[in-house]
Amino acid sequence: MYACKPTFSVMMLTDLTFNSNGVRCAAWHVSARSGALAGLAGRPCVVMANGFGGTRDTGLLGFANAFADAGLDAFVFDYRGFGASEGTPRQDISVRRQRQDYDAAVAAARHLPGVDRNRIALWGTSYSAGHCIVVAAHDRRIAAVVSMTPPWTASSRCCTSCAKGRSVCCCARPSMGAATWPAL
């Protein structure tokens, strides 16, 4: 573990790797700086990746730092073929592979010391925001999603209700029902 001094305050980072379909992906575990949100099973953790072709070192630490200040751990990773992660071809955008990487990152975060495996949240911006919605739709154990400006098109929808233009992906929490989410 080493200390990194970002703009806000000192952040404790652990540099680590995890496997996604046999490829080693790079990640940082940013530990919570308080126990404010700790429960009996541990602290919540936010799994984060950048948008279209971005890497973990381009703007994500500021968000991870804010989560750590609030009492959440953050797991910030690079997709395979990007940044410090292994994999070829390099800088090749693949929706399928990136969503697999999100799944693998969630699995890795669930095994971090002190993290409550039932309080995993996903955070994404732009392209990764769309990944977060779909990954959460397929993993009912995800506790929360922050999806900032996802790139939705009819071909990227994850269910038929979403293809109808609903403002929120109803399949992420099917118990809510599609009828409760009107189109904007």
N, CA and C atoms as a LAMMPS dump frame, in Angstrom:
ITEM: TIMESTEP
0
ITEM: NUMBER OF ATOMS
552
ITEM: BOX BOUNDS ff ff ff
-5.0000000000000000e+02 5.0000000000000000e+02
-5.0000000000000000e+02 5.0000000000000000e+02
-5.0000000000000000e+02 5.0000000000000000e+02
ITEM: ATOMS id mol type element x y z
1 1 1 N 0.853 -1.161 0
2 1 2 C 0 0 0
3 1 3 C 0.906 1.233 0
4 2 1 N 0.472 2.282 -0.69
5 2 2 C 1.243 3.514 -0.709
6 2 3 C 0.299 4.694 -0.671
7 3 1 N 0.82 5.815 -0.241
8 3 2 C 0.006 7.023 -0.151
9 3 3 C 0.172 7.828 -1.432
10 4 1 N -0.921 8.336 -1.927
11 4 2 C -0.928 9.17 -3.11
12 4 3 C -1.623 10.461 -2.715
13 5 1 N -1.029 11.61 -3.006
14 5 2 C -1.649 12.862 -2.592
15 5 3 C -2.356 13.538 -3.759
16 6 1 N -3.66 13.267 -3.897
17 6 2 C -4.425 13.962 -4.923
18 6 3 C -4.794 15.365 -4.464
19 7 1 N -5.585 16.045 -5.224
20 7 2 C -5.957 17.42 -4.931
21 7 3 C -6.636 17.567 -3.576
22 8 1 N -7.448 16.596 -3.175
23 8 2 C -8.281 16.751 -1.996
24 8 3 C -7.566 16.411 -0.692
25 9 1 N -7.069 15.201 -0.552
26 9 2 C -6.391 14.767 0.664
27 9 3 C -5.648 13.487 0.365
28 10 1 N -4.92 13.008 1.359
29 10 2 C -4.159 11.781 1.173
30 10 3 C -5.116 10.604 1.015
31 11 1 N -4.855 9.792 0.018
32 11 2 C -5.698 8.639 -0.266
33 11 3 C -4.833 7.391 -0.177
34 12 1 N -5.332 6.383 0.507
35 12 2 C -4.613 5.122 0.592
36 12 3 C -5.058 4.217 -0.557
37 13 1 N -4.092 3.82 -1.36
38 13 2 C -4.355 2.971 -2.512
39 13 3 C -3.628 1.648 -2.356
40 14 1 N -4.28 0.596 -2.772
41 14 2 C -3.621 -0.688 -2.926
42 14 3 C -3.675 -1.014 -4.404
43 15 1 N -2.513 -1.194 -5.005
44 15 2 C -2.431 -1.557 -6.414
45 15 3 C -2.581 -3.067 -6.497
46 16 1 N -3.548 -3.557 -7.27
47 16 2 C -3.764 -4.991 -7.362
48 16 3 C -4.22 -5.388 -8.744
49 17 1 N -4.345 -6.685 -8.976
50 17 2 C -4.845 -7.194 -10.244
51 17 3 C -5.926 -8.231 -9.969
52 18 1 N -6.745 -8.481 -10.981
53 18 2 C -7.76 -9.527 -10.937
54 18 3 C -7.862 -10.125 -12.327
55 19 1 N -8.381 -11.326 -12.43
56 19 2 C -8.52 -11.996 -13.721
57 19 3 C -9.902 -11.786 -14.308
58 20 1 N -9.923 -11.515 -15.606
59 20 2 C -11.171 -11.448 -16.358
60 20 3 C -10.986 -12.318 -17.59
61 21 1 N -11.623 -13.465 -17.593
62 21 2 C -11.509 -14.417 -18.707
63 21 3 C -10.057 -14.719 -19.061
64 22 1 N -9.233 -14.939 -18.022
65 22 2 C -7.843 -15.314 -18.223
66 22 3 C -6.886 -14.174 -18.481
67 23 1 N -7.357 -12.948 -18.474
68 23 2 C -6.509 -11.781 -18.698
69 23 3 C -6.403 -10.995 -17.395
70 24 1 N -5.185 -10.597 -17.048
71 24 2 C -4.973 -9.854 -15.814
72 24 3 C -5.306 -8.378 -16.024
73 25 1 N -6.25 -7.888 -15.207
74 25 2 C -6.665 -6.484 -15.247
75 25 3 C -6.117 -5.759 -14.025
76 26 1 N -5.722 -4.512 -14.22
77 26 2 C -5.169 -3.686 -13.148
78 26 3 C -6.275 -2.933 -12.425
79 27 1 N -6.1 -2.775 -11.113
80 27 2 C -7.091 -2.054 -10.304
81 27 3 C -6.415 -1.367 -9.132
82 28 1 N -7.115 -0.398 -8.603
83 28 2 C -6.745 0.227 -7.33
84 28 3 C -7.872 -0.013 -6.353
85 29 1 N -7.515 -0.397 -5.155
86 29 2 C -8.486 -0.449 -4.057
87 29 3 C -8.235 0.785 -3.212
88 30 1 N -9.213 1.664 -3.154
89 30 2 C -9.141 2.88 -2.347
90 30 3 C -9.962 2.617 -1.09
91 31 1 N -9.294 2.539 0.033
92 31 2 C -9.972 2.202 1.294
93 31 3 C -10.728 3.388 1.866
94 32 1 N -11.866 3.087 2.454
95 32 2 C -12.653 4.113 3.147
96 32 3 C -11.804 4.727 4.255
97 33 1 N -11.952 6.014 4.469
98 33 2 C -11.193 6.696 5.518
99 33 3 C -11.973 6.841 6.81
100 34 1 N -13.179 6.302 6.831
101 34 2 C -13.955 6.319 8.073
102 34 3 C -14.829 5.071 8.098
103 35 1 N -15.322 4.773 9.259
104 35 2 C -16.239 3.649 9.402
105 35 3 C -17.684 4.099 9.415
106 36 1 N -17.945 5.297 8.892
107 36 2 C -19.282 5.883 8.962
108 36 3 C -20.366 4.989 8.371
109 37 1 N -20.039 4.234 7.334
110 37 2 C -21.046 3.399 6.683
111 37 3 C -20.814 1.904 6.915
112 38 1 N -19.894 1.587 7.803
113 38 2 C -19.592 0.171 8.075
114 38 3 C -20.756 -0.495 8.793
115 39 1 N -21.037 -1.707 8.373
116 39 2 C -22.044 -2.532 9.032
117 39 3 C -21.363 -3.743 9.631
118 40 1 N -22.136 -4.667 10.126
119 40 2 C -21.568 -5.876 10.714
120 40 3 C -20.758 -6.681 9.7
121 41 1 N -21.161 -6.651 8.437
122 41 2 C -20.461 -7.411 7.4
123 41 3 C -19.352 -6.611 6.719
124 42 1 N -19.186 -5.342 7.057
125 42 2 C -18.129 -4.534 6.454
126 42 3 C -18.65 -3.249 5.845
127 43 1 N -17.811 -2.675 4.988
128 43 2 C -18.119 -1.392 4.347
129 43 3 C -18.662 -1.605 2.944
130 44 1 N -19.464 -0.663 2.444
131 44 2 C -19.883 -0.732 1.039
132 44 3 C -18.695 -0.416 0.127
133 45 1 N -18.776 -0.872 -1.108
134 45 2 C -17.701 -0.641 -2.078
135 45 3 C -18.317 -0.246 -3.414
136 46 1 N -17.721 0.759 -4.04
137 46 2 C -18.143 1.235 -5.357
138 46 3 C -17.134 0.73 -6.385
139 47 1 N -17.601 -0.005 -7.387
140 47 2 C -16.757 -0.492 -8.476
141 47 3 C -16.865 0.512 -9.611
142 48 1 N -15.707 0.996 -10.089
143 48 2 C -15.669 2.101 -11.04
144 48 3 C -14.747 1.81 -12.223
145 49 1 N -15.168 2.245 -13.399
146 49 2 C -14.3 2.236 -14.586
147 49 3 C -14.652 3.459 -15.418
148 50 1 N -13.747 3.819 -16.291
149 50 2 C -13.955 5.006 -17.103
150 50 3 C -14.807 4.695 -18.325
151 51 1 N -15.143 5.718 -19.049
152 51 2 C -15.982 5.584 -20.231
153 51 3 C -15.211 5.081 -21.44
154 52 1 N -15.681 5.405 -22.59
155 52 2 C -15.174 4.923 -23.87
156 52 3 C -13.659 5.09 -23.988
157 53 1 N -12.925 4.028 -23.815
158 53 2 C -11.475 4.051 -23.991
159 53 3 C -10.699 4.73 -22.893
160 54 1 N -11.354 5.222 -21.84
161 54 2 C -10.65 5.88 -20.749
162 54 3 C -9.975 4.881 -19.831
163 55 1 N -9.084 5.378 -19.013
164 55 2 C -8.372 4.539 -18.062
165 55 3 C -8.556 5.067 -16.646
166 56 1 N -8.185 4.249 -15.677
167 56 2 C -8.435 4.583 -14.275
168 56 3 C -7.676 5.823 -13.821
169 57 1 N -6.605 6.176 -14.525
170 57 2 C -5.804 7.326 -14.109
171 57 3 C -6.256 8.637 -14.748
172 58 1 N -7.392 8.627 -15.424
173 58 2 C -7.863 9.859 -16.074
174 58 3 C -9.162 10.345 -15.435
175 59 1 N -9.029 10.873 -14.226
176 59 2 C -10.145 11.544 -13.571
177 59 3 C -10.944 10.751 -12.558
178 60 1 N -10.685 9.469 -12.403
179 60 2 C -11.508 8.673 -11.487
180 60 3 C -11.091 8.792 -10.024
181 61 1 N -9.837 9.125 -9.754
182 61 2 C -9.395 9.188 -8.36
183 61 3 C -10.106 10.263 -7.549
184 62 1 N -10.493 11.35 -8.177
185 62 2 C -11.241 12.385 -7.456
186 62 3 C -12.569 11.852 -6.944
187 63 1 N -13.256 11.067 -7.768
188 63 2 C -14.523 10.458 -7.349
189 63 3 C -14.276 9.397 -6.274
190 64 1 N -13.255 8.564 -6.478
191 64 2 C -12.928 7.525 -5.507
192 64 3 C -12.572 8.152 -4.163
193 65 1 N -11.869 9.269 -4.191
194 65 2 C -11.491 9.978 -2.971
195 65 3 C -12.733 10.471 -2.22
196 66 1 N -13.696 11.009 -2.948
197 66 2 C -14.937 11.474 -2.312
198 66 3 C -15.697 10.308 -1.681
199 67 1 N -15.744 9.172 -2.363
200 67 2 C -16.382 7.99 -1.774
201 67 3 C -15.655 7.557 -0.509
202 68 1 N -14.321 7.544 -0.556
203 68 2 C -13.529 7.14 0.617
204 68 3 C -13.776 8.085 1.791
205 69 1 N -13.865 9.382 1.518
206 69 2 C -14.166 10.354 2.577
207 69 3 C -15.528 10.081 3.216
208 70 1 N -16.475 9.594 2.43
209 70 2 C -17.834 9.334 2.918
210 70 3 C -17.958 7.987 3.63
211 71 1 N -16.901 7.162 3.583
212 71 2 C -16.94 5.878 4.272
213 71 3 C -17.15 4.671 3.381
214 72 1 N -17.009 4.838 2.078
215 72 2 C -17.119 3.727 1.133
216 72 3 C -15.746 3.39 0.581
217 73 1 N -15.498 2.112 0.327
218 73 2 C -14.315 1.712 -0.416
219 73 3 C -14.614 1.937 -1.895
220 74 1 N -13.554 2.047 -2.695
221 74 2 C -13.724 2.14 -4.153
222 74 3 C -12.767 1.153 -4.805
223 75 1 N -13.231 0.529 -5.856
224 75 2 C -12.435 -0.42 -6.642
225 75 3 C -12.414 0.141 -8.051
226 76 1 N -11.287 0.723 -8.442
227 76 2 C -11.154 1.445 -9.708
228 76 3 C -10.291 0.603 -10.644
229 77 1 N -10.811 0.262 -11.817
230 77 2 C -10.065 -0.667 -12.671
231 77 3 C -9.96 -0.201 -14.113
232 78 1 N -8.972 -0.796 -14.807
233 78 2 C -8.803 -0.628 -16.247
234 78 3 C -9.355 -1.863 -16.941
235 79 1 N -10.076 -1.652 -18.038
236 79 2 C -10.524 -2.774 -18.854
237 79 3 C -9.319 -3.493 -19.44
238 80 1 N -9.475 -4.766 -19.793
239 80 2 C -8.38 -5.478 -20.457
240 80 3 C -8.054 -4.764 -21.766
241 81 1 N -6.759 -4.713 -22.04
242 81 2 C -6.299 -4.026 -23.247
243 81 3 C -6.171 -2.517 -23.089
244 82 1 N -6.44 -2.003 -21.898
245 82 2 C -6.354 -0.56 -21.643
246 82 3 C -5.491 -0.288 -20.417
247 83 1 N -4.856 0.877 -20.413
248 83 2 C -4.089 1.314 -19.249
249 83 3 C -3.067 0.282 -18.813
250 84 1 N -3.052 -0.008 -17.509
251 84 2 C -2.088 -0.941 -16.939
252 84 3 C -2.535 -2.396 -17.03
253 85 1 N -3.717 -2.642 -17.566
254 85 2 C -4.195 -4.022 -17.718
255 85 3 C -3.502 -4.695 -18.884
256 86 1 N -3.404 -6.017 -18.79
257 86 2 C -2.853 -6.799 -19.893
258 86 3 C -3.934 -7.014 -20.935
259 87 1 N -3.576 -7.682 -22
260 87 2 C -4.543 -8.033 -23.02
261 87 3 C -4.274 -7.363 -24.349
262 88 1 N -4.555 -8.116 -25.388
263 88 2 C -4.438 -7.613 -26.753
264 88 3 C -5.72 -7.976 -27.482
265 89 1 N -6.088 -7.218 -28.475
266 89 2 C -5.406 -6.025 -28.954
267 89 3 C -5.55 -4.871 -27.956
268 90 1 N -4.661 -3.923 -28.039
269 90 2 C -4.687 -2.759 -27.162
270 90 3 C -5.707 -1.746 -27.683
271 91 1 N -6.326 -1.021 -26.767
272 91 2 C -7.278 0.05 -27.081
273 91 3 C -8.385 -0.412 -28.022
274 92 1 N -8.839 -1.639 -27.866
275 92 2 C -9.922 -2.168 -28.689
276 92 3 C -11.199 -2.186 -27.86
277 93 1 N -12.197 -1.421 -28.287
278 93 2 C -13.46 -1.33 -27.563
279 93 3 C -14.319 -2.546 -27.884
280 94 1 N -14.719 -3.287 -26.846
281 94 2 C -15.619 -4.421 -27.007
282 94 3 C -16.642 -4.37 -25.878
283 95 1 N -17.9 -4.139 -26.218
284 95 2 C -18.954 -4.079 -25.207
285 95 3 C -18.968 -5.375 -24.399
286 96 1 N -18.926 -6.504 -25.075
287 96 2 C -18.978 -7.8 -24.396
288 96 3 C -17.807 -7.972 -23.425
289 97 1 N -16.589 -7.701 -23.885
290 97 2 C -15.418 -7.873 -23.007
291 97 3 C -15.437 -6.882 -21.849
292 98 1 N -15.829 -5.644 -22.109
293 98 2 C -15.848 -4.663 -21.029
294 98 3 C -16.891 -5.02 -19.971
295 99 1 N -18.036 -5.543 -20.388
296 99 2 C -19.036 -5.974 -19.401
297 99 3 C -18.546 -7.195 -18.645
298 100 1 N -17.828 -8.095 -19.297
299 100 2 C -17.206 -9.218 -18.588
300 100 3 C -16.196 -8.71 -17.572
301 101 1 N -15.45 -7.679 -17.931
302 101 2 C -14.475 -7.091 -17.007
303 101 3 C -15.182 -6.477 -15.798
304 102 1 N -16.323 -5.808 -16.022
305 102 2 C -17.1 -5.275 -14.899
306 102 3 C -17.539 -6.404 -13.97
307 103 1 N -18.047 -7.506 -14.56
308 103 2 C -18.455 -8.661 -13.744
309 103 3 C -17.284 -9.188 -12.919
310 104 1 N -16.124 -9.324 -13.549
311 104 2 C -14.937 -9.832 -12.849
312 104 3 C -14.472 -8.851 -11.766
313 105 1 N -14.582 -7.549 -12.038
314 105 2 C -14.203 -6.544 -11.038
315 105 3 C -15.137 -6.601 -9.831
316 106 1 N -16.421 -6.801 -10.076
317 106 2 C -17.387 -6.94 -8.979
318 106 3 C -17.033 -8.158 -8.136
319 107 1 N -16.727 -9.265 -8.79
320 107 2 C -16.343 -10.484 -8.053
321 107 3 C -15.097 -10.237 -7.211
322 108 1 N -14.121 -9.53 -7.765
323 108 2 C -12.898 -9.22 -7.01
324 108 3 C -13.199 -8.3 -5.833
325 109 1 N -14.035 -7.293 -6.051
326 109 2 C -14.378 -6.354 -4.964
327 109 3 C -15.096 -7.065 -3.824
328 110 1 N -15.9 -8.047 -4.147
329 110 2 C -16.625 -8.794 -3.11
330 110 3 C -15.687 -9.574 -2.192
331 111 1 N -14.445 -9.762 -2.607
332 111 2 C -13.476 -10.502 -1.799
333 111 3 C -12.433 -9.604 -1.139
334 112 1 N -12.605 -8.294 -1.228
335 112 2 C -11.664 -7.391 -0.562
336 112 3 C -11.865 -7.439 0.945
337 113 1 N -10.779 -7.378 1.715
338 113 2 C -10.922 -7.382 3.171
339 113 3 C -11.709 -6.165 3.661
340 114 1 N -12.675 -6.408 4.534
341 114 2 C -13.457 -5.334 5.125
342 114 3 C -14.63 -4.863 4.294
343 115 1 N -14.82 -5.438 3.096
344 115 2 C -15.911 -5.017 2.218
345 115 3 C -17.11 -5.948 2.406
346 116 1 N -18.278 -5.351 2.512
347 116 2 C -19.534 -6.103 2.604
348 116 3 C -19.928 -6.53 1.195
349 117 1 N -19.853 -7.813 0.921
350 117 2 C -20.114 -8.33 -0.425
351 117 3 C -21.54 -8.085 -0.896
352 118 1 N -22.446 -7.741 0.023
353 118 2 C -23.835 -7.462 -0.345
354 118 3 C -24.118 -5.979 -0.537
355 119 1 N -23.089 -5.148 -0.365
356 119 2 C -23.272 -3.702 -0.571
357 119 3 C -22.27 -3.207 -1.609
358 120 1 N -22.374 -3.779 -2.793
359 120 2 C -21.535 -3.377 -3.926
360 120 3 C -22.362 -2.464 -4.816
361 121 1 N -21.79 -1.323 -5.16
362 121 2 C -22.427 -0.372 -6.073
363 121 3 C -21.573 -0.268 -7.329
364 122 1 N -22.2 0.107 -8.422
365 122 2 C -21.488 0.335 -9.677
366 122 3 C -21.552 1.813 -10.019
367 123 1 N -20.458 2.344 -10.54
368 123 2 C -20.365 3.741 -10.936
369 123 3 C -19.792 3.795 -12.335
370 124 1 N -20.437 4.547 -13.208
371 124 2 C -19.904 4.704 -14.553
372 124 3 C -20.323 6.014 -15.166
373 125 1 N -19.499 6.468 -16.088
374 125 2 C -19.799 7.682 -16.817
375 125 3 C -19.657 7.405 -18.304
376 126 1 N -20.556 7.976 -19.088
377 126 2 C -20.54 7.804 -20.532
378 126 3 C -20.68 6.322 -20.882
379 127 1 N -19.733 5.777 -21.615
380 127 2 C -19.841 4.395 -22.083
381 127 3 C -19.953 3.399 -20.92
382 128 1 N -19.172 3.62 -19.862
383 128 2 C -19.234 2.695 -18.715
384 128 3 C -20.551 2.827 -17.952
385 129 1 N -21.234 3.951 -18.094
386 129 2 C -22.542 4.12 -17.448
387 129 3 C -23.546 3.121 -18.011
388 130 1 N -23.472 2.887 -19.312
389 130 2 C -24.326 1.881 -19.929
390 130 3 C -23.974 0.481 -19.451
391 131 1 N -22.67 0.215 -19.316
392 131 2 C -22.246 -1.091 -18.804
393 131 3 C -22.819 -1.329 -17.407
394 132 1 N -22.781 -0.297 -16.562
395 132 2 C -23.265 -0.44 -15.18
396 132 3 C -24.722 -0.878 -15.125
397 133 1 N -25.537 -0.275 -15.969
398 133 2 C -26.958 -0.615 -15.971
399 133 3 C -27.165 -2.076 -16.356
400 134 1 N -26.5 -2.518 -17.397
401 134 2 C -26.679 -3.882 -17.875
402 134 3 C -26.095 -4.893 -16.887
403 135 1 N -24.908 -4.603 -16.343
404 135 2 C -24.294 -5.514 -15.365
405 135 3 C -25.204 -5.646 -14.145
406 136 1 N -25.755 -4.545 -13.674
407 136 2 C -26.66 -4.596 -12.516
408 136 3 C -27.951 -5.339 -12.848
409 137 1 N -28.407 -5.214 -14.091
410 137 2 C -29.629 -5.912 -14.496
411 137 3 C -29.456 -7.423 -14.427
412 138 1 N -28.229 -7.887 -14.633
413 138 2 C -27.948 -9.319 -14.622
414 138 3 C -27.42 -9.829 -13.293
415 139 1 N -27.098 -8.948 -12.361
416 139 2 C -26.596 -9.344 -11.038
417 139 3 C -27.469 -8.675 -9.987
418 140 1 N -28.451 -9.393 -9.511
419 140 2 C -29.423 -8.821 -8.566
420 140 3 C -28.816 -8.495 -7.215
421 141 1 N -27.571 -8.889 -6.984
422 141 2 C -26.925 -8.565 -5.707
423 141 3 C -26.328 -7.162 -5.702
424 142 1 N -26.291 -6.493 -6.849
425 142 2 C -25.779 -5.12 -6.888
426 142 3 C -26.742 -4.235 -6.104
427 143 1 N -26.187 -3.474 -5.157
428 143 2 C -27.014 -2.672 -4.249
429 143 3 C -27.421 -1.318 -4.836
430 144 1 N -26.591 -0.757 -5.712
431 144 2 C -26.883 0.581 -6.252
432 144 3 C -26.104 0.787 -7.544
433 145 1 N -26.584 1.731 -8.352
434 145 2 C -25.919 2.087 -9.6
435 145 3 C -25.908 3.599 -9.744
436 146 1 N -24.747 4.143 -10.09
437 146 2 C -24.639 5.541 -10.497
438 146 3 C -24.266 5.495 -11.972
439 147 1 N -25.182 5.925 -12.824
440 147 2 C -24.994 5.839 -14.268
441 147 3 C -25.134 7.239 -14.848
442 148 1 N -23.994 7.876 -15.104
443 148 2 C -24.009 9.252 -15.598
444 148 3 C -23.876 9.274 -17.117
445 149 1 N -24.872 9.764 -17.779
446 149 2 C -24.947 9.93 -19.233
447 149 3 C -24.628 8.658 -20.021
448 150 1 N -25.419 7.596 -19.81
449 150 2 C -25.173 6.365 -20.574
450 150 3 C -25.527 6.561 -22.047
451 151 1 N -24.806 5.902 -22.941
452 151 2 C -25.044 6.048 -24.384
453 151 3 C -26.092 5.077 -24.889
454 152 1 N -27.352 5.287 -24.559
455 152 2 C -28.403 4.35 -24.954
456 152 3 C -28.827 4.564 -26.396
457 153 1 N -28.931 3.463 -27.1
458 153 2 C -29.555 3.43 -28.427
459 153 3 C -30.464 2.209 -28.427
460 154 1 N -31.302 2.068 -29.392
461 154 2 C -32.21 0.917 -29.435
462 154 3 C -31.429 -0.388 -29.425
463 155 1 N -30.255 -0.433 -30.044
464 155 2 C -29.491 -1.679 -30.091
465 155 3 C -28.761 -1.973 -28.789
466 156 1 N -28.612 -0.983 -27.898
467 156 2 C -27.875 -1.22 -26.66
468 156 3 C -28.791 -1.475 -25.472
469 157 1 N -30.083 -1.414 -25.675
470 157 2 C -31.025 -1.65 -24.578
471 157 3 C -30.881 -3.071 -24.066
472 158 1 N -31.119 -3.256 -22.788
473 158 2 C -30.932 -4.586 -22.215
474 158 3 C -32.237 -5.352 -22.074
475 159 1 N -33.374 -4.738 -22.384
476 159 2 C -34.64 -5.467 -22.325
477 159 3 C -35.654 -4.775 -23.239
478 160 1 N -36.771 -5.419 -23.463
479 160 2 C -37.766 -4.854 -24.369
480 160 3 C -38.405 -3.595 -23.806
481 161 1 N -38.559 -3.504 -22.487
482 161 2 C -39.122 -2.28 -21.903
483 161 3 C -38.191 -1.103 -22.127
484 162 1 N -36.88 -1.35 -22
485 162 2 C -35.922 -0.27 -22.228
486 162 3 C -35.934 0.156 -23.685
487 163 1 N -36.131 -0.797 -24.587
488 163 2 C -36.184 -0.476 -26.013
489 163 3 C -37.383 0.399 -26.341
490 164 1 N -38.387 0.416 -25.455
491 164 2 C -39.559 1.26 -25.667
492 164 3 C -39.312 2.697 -25.221
493 165 1 N -38.099 2.995 -24.735
494 165 2 C -37.758 4.364 -24.385
495 165 3 C -38.031 4.744 -22.951
496 166 1 N -38.105 3.799 -22.059
497 166 2 C -38.305 4.122 -20.645
498 166 3 C -37.106 4.922 -20.136
499 167 1 N -37.327 5.811 -19.196
500 167 2 C -36.253 6.667 -18.711
501 167 3 C -35.311 5.943 -17.754
502 168 1 N -35.758 4.878 -17.147
503 168 2 C -34.918 4.1 -16.237
504 168 3 C -35.02 2.637 -16.647
505 169 1 N -33.915 1.938 -16.602
506 169 2 C -33.903 0.531 -16.986
507 169 3 C -34.7 -0.279 -15.965
508 170 1 N -35.895 -0.681 -16.344
509 170 2 C -36.775 -1.39 -15.426
510 170 3 C -36.284 -2.793 -15.112
511 171 1 N -35.466 -3.39 -15.97
512 171 2 C -35.034 -4.76 -15.708
513 171 3 C -33.977 -4.812 -14.615
514 172 1 N -33.384 -3.678 -14.253
515 172 2 C -32.416 -3.684 -13.165
516 172 3 C -33.1 -4.037 -11.846
517 173 1 N -34.338 -3.679 -11.714
518 173 2 C -35.107 -4.035 -10.523
519 173 3 C -36.509 -4.433 -10.967
520 174 1 N -36.675 -5.675 -11.474
521 174 2 C -37.948 -6.087 -12.073
522 174 3 C -39.143 -5.938 -11.152
523 175 1 N -38.951 -5.984 -9.847
524 175 2 C -40.094 -5.888 -8.94
525 175 3 C -40.787 -4.535 -9.043
526 176 1 N -40.111 -3.524 -9.584
527 176 2 C -40.722 -2.205 -9.725
528 176 3 C -41.728 -2.185 -10.859
529 177 1 N -41.491 -2.993 -11.878
530 177 2 C -42.422 -3.076 -13
531 177 3 C -42.219 -1.966 -14.009
532 178 1 N -42.319 -2.315 -15.257
533 178 2 C -42.077 -1.368 -16.342
534 178 3 C -43.102 -0.234 -16.339
535 179 1 N -44.325 -0.498 -15.887
536 179 2 C -45.373 0.507 -15.967
537 179 3 C -45.086 1.715 -15.081
538 180 1 N -44.229 1.587 -14.084
539 180 2 C -43.964 2.697 -13.171
540 180 3 C -42.933 3.681 -13.713
541 181 1 N -42.337 3.375 -14.863
542 181 2 C -41.286 4.248 -15.394
543 181 3 C -41.74 4.882 -16.698
544 182 1 N -42.305 6.072 -16.655
545 182 2 C -42.769 6.718 -17.893
546 182 3 C -41.594 7.226 -18.721
547 183 1 N -41.807 7.305 -20.02
548 183 2 C -40.79 7.861 -20.91
549 183 3 C -40.706 9.366 -20.679
550 184 1 N -39.519 9.91 -20.832
551 184 2 C -39.344 11.36 -20.679
552 184 3 C -39.806 12.098 -21.912
